Amino acid sequence: MRLALAVDYDRTLTDESFVPSADVLECLERARGEMEVIIASGRELQFFRESGLMGLGDALVLENGAVVYVGGVTFVQNGPTGEIRDRLDQKGIPFSSGEVVVSVKRVHETEARAALAGLDLTLEYNRDSLMILPRGVDKGSGVLRALDAMEIDATLACIGDGENDLSLFKIADIKGAVANAVPELKTEADYVCENPYGRGVMEFIEHLASTGARRGRGRSWPGPTGRGGGRAQSR
């Protein structure tokens, strides 16, 4: 059985600059020879187009799972985005919006929840933001849709840093958290990296190799050597 790796973008593949380092990009490219790599992000498709990162993974799960890009085809989970925007506008609540996802700062959470009462929605935290999506849509559902579109049966490893990555953990066989992850994610992780950001992803890939997570045949693993040292959590 193949291994698939779902990895968050902001503050997981990247640091606070939101640009992945050359070392991380090289490691991820080598990893794609051994596993399917799925980028799971709250960002919009346009960001990856403008950044020249459309080929960063075998699939892109974007807008927190609402938009899935696989093999040149884009799947969009429609929802009441227009009504969400209208209601927030009417109450003077500032927000940002993609094609589907709408996000407000957590300082406006109480007002936003009141304004959106009665709508069938998924609300998820992502550090200082509240992400608003159609009911049942999250990174986990997006990754499952990507795997279905790719027509692969795989052992799934996931790594992230924020609360909205908890939905990845619900579907993952192996759960990793970078060192800079929020406490809620570290508590649920099977493996907590010693390294933060992209170095943590590189460490996690090496951890997967050292524990034999891949069910393939004897090909060398990508990733750094001697950069591990995170802790596997007992369950």
N, C-alpha and C positions, 0 to 999 in steps of 0.2 A: 504494500500500500504506500502511495505517495505521501509526502508531508506537505501541508500547506501552512504558510505563515501569514497571519493577518497582523499588520503593524500600523499603529497610529502614526500620524505625521507630526503635528505640532508638539514640541517638547518631548517627543519620543524619538523619531528619526532625526529631529532637529533640536538645536538648543533654542535659547530665547531670540536668536536672530531669525528663526523660522526658515533657515537655509541649511540643508544637509551638507555635511562636510564631504570632501573628496574621498576620504577613507570609508565613510559610511556608504556612499554611492557605489564605490568599488566592491565593498563587501556584499552589498545587496545584489549587485549584478552577478557576482559569482554564485551567490546563494540560489539565484534563479535557475542555475544549471542542475540543482539538486532538489528543488521544491518549487511549488507555485507560491508566488508572493502576491498578497492582496494588500493594497494600501487602504486603510479605513480611516476616513477623516471627516471632520465637520465642514471642511472647505468646499468651495464650489468647483465645478468642472472648469470654468473659465480660468481659475487660478492656475491649475495644472497646465492648461494650454499656454497661457501667457508665460509661465515659468519654464516651459520646455520639458515638463516632467510627465507627459502623457505615457511614456514608456517606463515609468519608475517601477511598476509592478505588472503582473500578468492581468490584474483587474484593479479597478479603482472603485471603492465604495465611498461615496461622497455625500455631503449634506447629512451626515449622521445616519446614513443608510437609505435615504430617500432617492438617491441617484446612483445607479450602478453602471459602470462602463466596462464592457468586456468585448474584446475582439472587434473593436470599431463600432459596436452597437451600444446605445445608451438606453437604459431602462429607467423610467421615472415613475415613482409612486405618487400619484396625485392626491391632493388633500385640500382642505379648506383654507389654503394659504391667503387667498384674497380677503376672505372674511376676517381672518386673524389680523391681517394688516389694517383693515378698516376699523376693527374694534380698538386696536391699540392706538391708531391715529385719533379716533374720537375721544379717547381719554388722555391724549397728549403724552403717551408713554413712548419714549425713544426705543427704536429697534433696528436691527439689521436683518436683511432677508436675502435668501438665495432663491432658486427656482421653487423650492418647497419649504425648506427649513426657515424658521424665523427665530431670532435670538434677541433676548433682552438681558440687561444686566441684573444680577441678583438683587441689587438694591431696589429694583422695581418689581420684584416677584409678587408681592402681595397685591399690588394694583393690577398686574398682568393677569394673575389667576382670577381675580374678580371680573375683569373685563372679558375673559374668555370662558366664563362659566357657561355650561350647557353644551360646549363643543366637545366632540369625542377626540381627544388628543393624547399624545405621549409627551410628557414634560420630563426633561432630564437636565441635571446639572452638568456643567463643564467648567470647573474652577469658578470664575466670577460671573459666569453666564448661565442663563436658563434657556435651554433649547426646546423649541416647540415644534412638534411634528404630528402627522396623522397617527391615529391610534395603531399600535402594533409595529410602528417603524422605528428602528434603531440600528446601530451598527451591526448587531448580531443578525437581525433579519436581512440586512443588506449583504453581509458576507455569505449567508446561506443561499441567497439568490444568485450571488456571483458563482459560488461553487456549482450550483445547479446549471447555470448557463455554460460553465466550463466543462460540464459533464465529467466531473472527477469525484472519486470517492477517496478521501484523504484523512489522515490523522491531522487534526487542526491544532496548531499552536498560535496563541495570540499574545501580544505584548502592547502595553499602553501606559498612560500616566494619569488620566483623568477619570472623573466619575462616569462620564459617558462611555468609557471603555468597559464598564462592568457588564454591559450587555454582550460584549465579546466573550467575557469569561463564562457566561451562561451556556455558550455553545462550544467552548474550547475543550479539547482533551488535555492541553498543557497551557497553563496560564502564567505569564511573566509580567513583572512590573519593573520599570526602570527606577533607579535610585531616587529620582526626583518626583516619583509618583505620589499622589495624595494617599493619606493613610488608609482610606477605605479600600483602595485598590491593592495596596500591599497586603492588607489583611486577608484578601481573597486569593492572592497569588500562590502558585505552587513554587515559584522561584522569584526571589527579589534580587535584582542586580546590585552589585557593588558600585557599578558605574552609572552615571546619569546620561540622559539624552541618547544620541546615536551610539556612543560607546557602550551603553547598556544594551542596545539592540545587537551590536556585534558580540557582546558577551553572551547574550541569550542564545544566539545562533551557535556559538561554541558549546554552550551548555547542552543544547539539543543534540549536538554531535557526540558529546562525551557520554551521554546517557542512552545513546542508541535510539533516539526517537524516530529516526527515519527507518522505514521498512524496505529500503532499497538494497542494492547490491554493491557494496564495497568500493564506491567512488569516494574520492577525497572530499572533505567538507571545507567550505569557505570559512572565513572569519579569522580573528586574531588568535595568536597563541600567547598563553601566559597573561591574559587580561581578565581572567575569570575572578572568582572569589566571592560571588554573591552567595546567598544562602537558599537552599531548598527548604521549603516550609513543610513540616510534618502535618498530616491531616488526621 
